[in-house]
Amino acid sequence: MSPLLSAVEIQAKLQTLDDWQLDGKMIQTVKKFDGFPSAIAFVNKLVEPAEAAGHHPDLAISYNQVTINLSTHDAGGLTQKDFDMATTIDGLL
Ligand code: H2B
């Protein structure tokens, strides 16, 4: 299992990402699109990389806005897997 990251490690890794914030034991971002179809298309693009990594974001869709939360459930907090998936997600935009 991936080890939990320390608070210092989390802050350092957050600084390498754009628009992700710490939210309790998760990292979160909100991505906005030009409409509902574009938001859904983005969510569909996440499916394959999430399956390939065996690491799945929590998603909430509100019209043109997708809220994405990442944590490593098995570990009970944040691990490198979450930051790797955040980087992957940002690369899809
Ligand atoms: N996704 C996330 N975000 N955290 C996990 O701990 C996790 C997961 N565990 N996807 C995976 C599935 C695990 O349950 C399976 C067995 O790989």
Backbone and ligand atoms as CSV (ligand in chain L), in Angstrom:
chain,resi,resn,atom,element,x,y,z
A,1,MET,N,N,0.844,-1.203,0.000
A,1,MET,CA,C,0.000,0.000,0.000
A,1,MET,C,C,0.879,1.254,0.000
A,2,SER,N,N,0.434,2.279,-0.715
A,2,SER,CA,C,1.156,3.552,-0.718
A,2,SER,C,C,1.127,4.175,0.676
A,3,PRO,N,N,2.264,4.701,1.158
A,3,PRO,CA,C,2.256,5.313,2.493
A,3,PRO,C,C,1.539,6.664,2.504
A,4,LEU,N,N,0.914,6.980,3.633
A,4,LEU,CA,C,0.306,8.305,3.801
A,4,LEU,C,C,1.392,9.372,3.736
A,5,LEU,N,N,1.058,10.502,3.120
A,5,LEU,CA,C,1.999,11.614,3.047
A,5,LEU,C,C,1.869,12.479,4.304
A,6,SER,N,N,2.972,13.089,4.702
A,6,SER,CA,C,2.936,14.017,5.841
A,6,SER,C,C,2.341,15.348,5.385
A,7,ALA,N,N,1.967,16.186,6.352
A,7,ALA,CA,C,1.416,17.515,6.035
A,7,ALA,C,C,2.416,18.331,5.215
A,8,VAL,N,N,3.675,18.212,5.544
A,8,VAL,CA,C,4.713,18.969,4.813
A,8,VAL,C,C,4.810,18.465,3.375
A,9,GLU,N,N,4.784,17.163,3.206
A,9,GLU,CA,C,4.834,16.583,1.851
A,9,GLU,C,C,3.613,17.011,1.034
A,10,ILE,N,N,2.463,17.023,1.675
A,10,ILE,CA,C,1.229,17.404,0.975
A,10,ILE,C,C,1.322,18.851,0.495
A,11,GLN,N,N,1.766,19.736,1.356
A,11,GLN,CA,C,1.874,21.154,0.961
A,11,GLN,C,C,2.857,21.320,-0.192
A,12,ALA,N,N,3.967,20.603,-0.135
A,12,ALA,CA,C,4.969,20.710,-1.203
A,12,ALA,C,C,4.387,20.212,-2.525
A,13,LYS,N,N,3.657,19.124,-2.465
A,13,LYS,CA,C,3.105,18.555,-3.706
A,13,LYS,C,C,1.969,19.412,-4.249
A,14,LEU,N,N,1.192,20.023,-3.361
A,14,LEU,CA,C,0.104,20.905,-3.813
A,14,LEU,C,C,0.662,22.081,-4.616
A,15,GLN,N,N,1.846,22.525,-4.247
A,15,GLN,CA,C,2.428,23.683,-4.936
A,15,GLN,C,C,2.861,23.351,-6.352
A,16,THR,N,N,2.969,22.068,-6.655
A,16,THR,CA,C,3.342,21.672,-8.026
A,16,THR,C,C,2.097,21.564,-8.914
A,17,LEU,N,N,0.914,21.692,-8.314
A,17,LEU,CA,C,-0.343,21.582,-9.073
A,17,LEU,C,C,-1.003,22.953,-9.160
A,18,ASP,N,N,-1.783,23.167,-10.224
A,18,ASP,CA,C,-2.593,24.385,-10.347
A,18,ASP,C,C,-4.018,24.083,-9.890
A,19,ASP,N,N,-4.561,24.952,-9.036
A,19,ASP,CA,C,-6.007,24.894,-8.733
A,19,ASP,C,C,-6.459,23.652,-7.977
A,20,TRP,N,N,-5.594,23.055,-7.196
A,20,TRP,CA,C,-6.013,21.975,-6.297
A,20,TRP,C,C,-5.812,22.475,-4.872
A,21,GLN,N,N,-6.792,22.191,-4.017
A,21,GLN,CA,C,-6.713,22.605,-2.616
A,21,GLN,C,C,-6.851,21.392,-1.705
A,22,LEU,N,N,-6.292,21.544,-0.532
A,22,LEU,CA,C,-6.483,20.523,0.497
A,22,LEU,C,C,-7.866,20.713,1.108
A,23,ASP,N,N,-8.617,19.628,1.222
A,23,ASP,CA,C,-9.944,19.679,1.840
A,23,ASP,C,C,-10.025,18.488,2.800
A,24,GLY,N,N,-9.665,18.721,4.033
A,24,GLY,CA,C,-9.612,17.631,5.006
A,24,GLY,C,C,-8.561,16.613,4.593
A,25,LYS,N,N,-8.994,15.380,4.383
A,25,LYS,CA,C,-8.059,14.317,3.996
A,25,LYS,C,C,-8.078,14.080,2.489
A,26,MET,N,N,-8.602,15.079,1.766
A,26,MET,CA,C,-8.676,14.961,0.300
A,26,MET,C,C,-8.008,16.164,-0.344
A,27,ILE,N,N,-7.701,16.033,-1.630
A,27,ILE,CA,C,-7.404,17.213,-2.438
A,27,ILE,C,C,-8.563,17.389,-3.411
A,28,GLN,N,N,-8.865,18.661,-3.688
A,28,GLN,CA,C,-10.048,18.980,-4.486
A,28,GLN,C,C,-9.735,20.039,-5.534
A,29,THR,N,N,-10.392,19.885,-6.683
A,29,THR,CA,C,-10.398,20.944,-7.686
A,29,THR,C,C,-11.794,21.036,-8.288
A,30,VAL,N,N,-12.117,22.195,-8.837
A,30,VAL,CA,C,-13.388,22.389,-9.544
A,30,VAL,C,C,-13.051,22.841,-10.956
A,31,LYS,N,N,-13.470,22.054,-11.921
A,31,LYS,CA,C,-13.201,22.387,-13.331
A,31,LYS,C,C,-14.495,22.870,-13.970
A,32,LYS,N,N,-14.404,23.983,-14.704
A,32,LYS,CA,C,-15.590,24.543,-15.372
A,32,LYS,C,C,-15.475,24.348,-16.878
A,33,PHE,N,N,-16.607,24.075,-17.488
A,33,PHE,CA,C,-16.671,23.820,-18.930
A,33,PHE,C,C,-17.710,24.740,-19.555
A,34,ASP,N,N,-17.816,24.667,-20.883
A,34,ASP,CA,C,-18.746,25.599,-21.538
A,34,ASP,C,C,-20.178,25.077,-21.574
A,35,GLY,N,N,-20.415,23.921,-20.981
A,35,GLY,CA,C,-21.777,23.389,-20.920
A,35,GLY,C,C,-21.761,21.980,-20.359
A,36,PHE,N,N,-22.947,21.410,-20.212
A,36,PHE,CA,C,-23.090,20.064,-19.644
A,36,PHE,C,C,-22.413,18.987,-20.502
A,37,PRO,N,N,-22.583,19.018,-21.843
A,37,PRO,CA,C,-21.929,17.973,-22.646
A,37,PRO,C,C,-20.408,17.975,-22.488
A,38,SER,N,N,-19.800,19.163,-22.415
A,38,SER,CA,C,-18.341,19.231,-22.252
A,38,SER,C,C,-17.916,18.697,-20.886
A,39,ALA,N,N,-18.726,18.981,-19.861
A,39,ALA,CA,C,-18.418,18.462,-18.518
A,39,ALA,C,C,-18.479,16.934,-18.523
A,40,ILE,N,N,-19.502,16.389,-19.164
A,40,ILE,CA,C,-19.648,14.931,-19.223
A,40,ILE,C,C,-18.531,14.306,-20.062
A,41,ALA,N,N,-18.159,14.984,-21.142
A,41,ALA,CA,C,-17.077,14.467,-21.995
A,41,ALA,C,C,-15.781,14.386,-21.194
A,42,PHE,N,N,-15.546,15.387,-20.374
A,42,PHE,CA,C,-14.347,15.379,-19.527
A,42,PHE,C,C,-14.395,14.207,-18.543
A,43,VAL,N,N,-15.538,14.014,-17.906
A,43,VAL,CA,C,-15.680,12.898,-16.964
A,43,VAL,C,C,-15.436,11.567,-17.680
A,44,ASN,N,N,-15.953,11.453,-18.891
A,44,ASN,CA,C,-15.736,10.211,-19.640
A,44,ASN,C,C,-14.253,9.983,-19.944
A,45,LYS,N,N,-13.526,11.069,-20.151
A,45,LYS,CA,C,-12.087,10.931,-20.428
A,45,LYS,C,C,-11.306,10.423,-19.215
A,46,LEU,N,N,-11.894,10.603,-18.013
A,46,LEU,CA,C,-11.213,10.157,-16.786
A,46,LEU,C,C,-11.275,8.646,-16.609
A,47,VAL,N,N,-12.266,8.033,-17.256
A,47,VAL,CA,C,-12.568,6.637,-16.937
A,47,VAL,C,C,-11.367,5.725,-17.197
A,48,GLU,N,N,-10.806,5.846,-18.386
A,48,GLU,CA,C,-9.731,4.917,-18.752
A,48,GLU,C,C,-8.490,5.072,-17.862
A,49,PRO,N,N,-7.974,6.308,-17.675
A,49,PRO,CA,C,-6.806,6.432,-16.781
A,49,PRO,C,C,-7.087,6.016,-15.340
A,50,ALA,N,N,-8.301,6.274,-14.862
A,50,ALA,CA,C,-8.624,5.877,-13.478
A,50,ALA,C,C,-8.654,4.350,-13.363
A,51,GLU,N,N,-9.231,3.700,-14.348
A,51,GLU,CA,C,-9.262,2.241,-14.345
A,51,GLU,C,C,-7.853,1.665,-14.452
A,52,ALA,N,N,-7.054,2.272,-15.327
A,52,ALA,CA,C,-5.679,1.787,-15.537
A,52,ALA,C,C,-4.868,1.901,-14.251
A,53,ALA,N,N,-5.094,2.985,-13.499
A,53,ALA,CA,C,-4.346,3.209,-12.253
A,53,ALA,C,C,-4.966,2.464,-11.075
A,54,GLY,N,N,-6.209,1.998,-11.225
A,54,GLY,CA,C,-6.921,1.421,-10.086
A,54,GLY,C,C,-7.145,2.465,-9.012
A,55,HIS,N,N,-7.319,3.710,-9.450
A,55,HIS,CA,C,-7.459,4.826,-8.506
A,55,HIS,C,C,-8.518,5.756,-9.075
A,56,HIS,N,N,-9.596,5.960,-8.305
A,56,HIS,CA,C,-10.791,6.572,-8.869
A,56,HIS,C,C,-11.168,7.848,-8.124
A,57,PRO,N,N,-11.303,8.948,-8.853
A,57,PRO,CA,C,-11.701,10.197,-8.187
A,57,PRO,C,C,-13.172,10.169,-7.785
A,58,ASP,N,N,-13.512,10.881,-6.720
A,58,ASP,CA,C,-14.909,11.146,-6.384
A,58,ASP,C,C,-15.328,12.344,-7.237
A,59,LEU,N,N,-16.485,12.222,-7.876
A,59,LEU,CA,C,-16.911,13.237,-8.841
A,59,LEU,C,C,-18.299,13.757,-8.500
A,60,ALA,N,N,-18.488,15.068,-8.658
A,60,ALA,CA,C,-19.820,15.660,-8.548
A,60,ALA,C,C,-19.987,16.597,-9.742
A,61,ILE,N,N,-21.045,16.375,-10.501
A,61,ILE,CA,C,-21.292,17.192,-11.694
A,61,ILE,C,C,-22.468,18.109,-11.419
A,62,SER,N,N,-22.260,19.402,-11.678
A,62,SER,CA,C,-23.335,20.372,-11.543
A,62,SER,C,C,-23.329,21.221,-12.813
A,63,TYR,N,N,-24.219,20.889,-13.725
A,63,TYR,CA,C,-24.309,21.540,-15.042
A,63,TYR,C,C,-22.944,21.555,-15.737
A,64,ASN,N,N,-22.235,22.681,-15.697
A,64,ASN,CA,C,-20.979,22.798,-16.460
A,64,ASN,C,C,-19.754,22.703,-15.560
A,65,GLN,N,N,-19.947,22.201,-14.356
A,65,GLN,CA,C,-18.888,22.231,-13.348
A,65,GLN,C,C,-18.675,20.816,-12.787
A,66,VAL,N,N,-17.430,20.399,-12.751
A,66,VAL,CA,C,-17.113,19.076,-12.201
A,66,VAL,C,C,-16.206,19.265,-10.987
A,67,THR,N,N,-16.679,18.820,-9.834
A,67,THR,CA,C,-15.860,18.852,-8.617
A,67,THR,C,C,-15.210,17.487,-8.469
A,68,ILE,N,N,-13.894,17.515,-8.292
A,68,ILE,CA,C,-13.119,16.276,-8.221
A,68,ILE,C,C,-12.417,16.213,-6.876
A,69,ASN,N,N,-12.628,15.116,-6.168
A,69,ASN,CA,C,-11.932,14.876,-4.900
A,69,ASN,C,C,-11.100,13.617,-5.033
A,70,LEU,N,N,-9.915,13.687,-4.480
A,70,LEU,CA,C,-9.038,12.515,-4.491
A,70,LEU,C,C,-8.541,12.203,-3.091
A,71,SER,N,N,-8.609,10.938,-2.735
A,71,SER,CA,C,-7.949,10.450,-1.528
A,71,SER,C,C,-7.711,8.965,-1.738
A,72,THR,N,N,-6.863,8.412,-0.922
A,72,THR,CA,C,-6.607,6.973,-1.008
A,72,THR,C,C,-7.374,6.316,0.130
A,73,HIS,N,N,-8.514,5.739,-0.231
A,73,HIS,CA,C,-9.421,5.193,0.784
A,73,HIS,C,C,-8.716,4.137,1.635
A,74,ASP,N,N,-7.983,3.259,0.942
A,74,ASP,CA,C,-7.314,2.150,1.630
A,74,ASP,C,C,-6.370,2.658,2.727
A,75,ALA,N,N,-5.727,3.796,2.451
A,75,ALA,CA,C,-4.729,4.323,3.388
A,75,ALA,C,C,-5.350,5.297,4.389
A,76,GLY,N,N,-6.571,5.766,4.114
A,76,GLY,CA,C,-7.234,6.697,5.017
A,76,GLY,C,C,-6.715,8.119,4.907
A,77,GLY,N,N,-6.257,8.514,3.721
A,77,GLY,CA,C,-5.763,9.886,3.535
A,77,GLY,C,C,-5.085,10.030,2.194
A,78,LEU,N,N,-4.139,10.947,2.146
A,78,LEU,CA,C,-3.481,11.265,0.877
A,78,LEU,C,C,-2.171,10.511,0.710
A,79,THR,N,N,-1.995,9.969,-0.483
A,79,THR,CA,C,-0.744,9.284,-0.845
A,79,THR,C,C,-0.284,9.814,-2.203
A,80,GLN,N,N,0.859,9.344,-2.620
A,80,GLN,CA,C,1.386,9.750,-3.930
A,80,GLN,C,C,0.398,9.424,-5.047
A,81,LYS,N,N,-0.396,8.377,-4.869
A,81,LYS,CA,C,-1.367,7.992,-5.907
A,81,LYS,C,C,-2.330,9.135,-6.224
A,82,ASP,N,N,-2.694,9.912,-5.194
A,82,ASP,CA,C,-3.632,11.013,-5.406
A,82,ASP,C,C,-2.990,12.125,-6.229
A,83,PHE,N,N,-1.734,12.399,-5.952
A,83,PHE,CA,C,-1.057,13.455,-6.710
A,83,PHE,C,C,-0.753,13.000,-8.125
A,84,ASP,N,N,-0.462,11.722,-8.288
A,84,ASP,CA,C,-0.263,11.200,-9.654
A,84,ASP,C,C,-1.561,11.318,-10.449
A,85,MET,N,N,-2.690,10.979,-9.807
A,85,MET,CA,C,-3.974,11.061,-10.517
A,85,MET,C,C,-4.353,12.511,-10.791
A,86,ALA,N,N,-4.051,13.422,-9.868
A,86,ALA,CA,C,-4.332,14.846,-10.107
A,86,ALA,C,C,-3.557,15.335,-11.332
A,87,THR,N,N,-2.302,14.925,-11.444
A,87,THR,CA,C,-1.487,15.316,-12.604
A,87,THR,C,C,-2.071,14.725,-13.881
A,88,THR,N,N,-2.500,13.482,-13.802
A,88,THR,CA,C,-3.124,12.834,-14.972
A,88,THR,C,C,-4.382,13.592,-15.383
A,89,ILE,N,N,-5.210,13.941,-14.401
A,89,ILE,CA,C,-6.469,14.646,-14.685
A,89,ILE,C,C,-6.175,16.009,-15.324
A,90,ASP,N,N,-5.218,16.725,-14.790
A,90,ASP,CA,C,-4.895,18.032,-15.363
A,90,ASP,C,C,-4.399,17.890,-16.804
A,91,GLY,N,N,-3.738,16.779,-17.067
A,91,GLY,CA,C,-3.229,16.529,-18.428
A,91,GLY,C,C,-4.330,16.239,-19.440
A,92,LEU,N,N,-5.523,15.925,-18.953
A,92,LEU,CA,C,-6.644,15.634,-19.858
A,92,LEU,C,C,-7.341,16.905,-20.330
A,93,LEU,N,N,-7.070,18.019,-19.650
A,93,LEU,CA,C,-7.813,19.253,-19.963
A,93,LEU,C,C,-7.306,19.906,-21.239
L,1,H2B,N1,N,-9.698,4.804,-5.590
L,1,H2B,C1,C,-9.338,5.679,-4.668
L,1,H2B,N2,N,-9.473,6.991,-4.896
L,1,H2B,N3,N,-8.815,5.267,-3.503
L,1,H2B,C2,C,-8.631,3.976,-3.228
L,1,H2B,O1,O,-8.124,3.645,-2.146
L,1,H2B,C3,C,-9.005,3.022,-4.205
L,1,H2B,C4,C,-9.582,3.500,-5.398
L,1,H2B,N4,N,-8.817,1.736,-4.018
L,1,H2B,N5,N,-9.984,2.639,-6.329
L,1,H2B,C5,C,-8.911,0.816,-5.100
L,1,H2B,C6,C,-10.008,1.202,-6.067
L,1,H2B,C7,C,-9.043,-0.580,-4.538
L,1,H2B,O2,O,-10.231,-0.701,-3.792
L,1,H2B,C8,C,-8.990,-1.638,-5.613
L,1,H2B,C9,C,-9.040,-3.003,-5.024
L,1,H2B,O3,O,-7.823,-1.451,-6.367
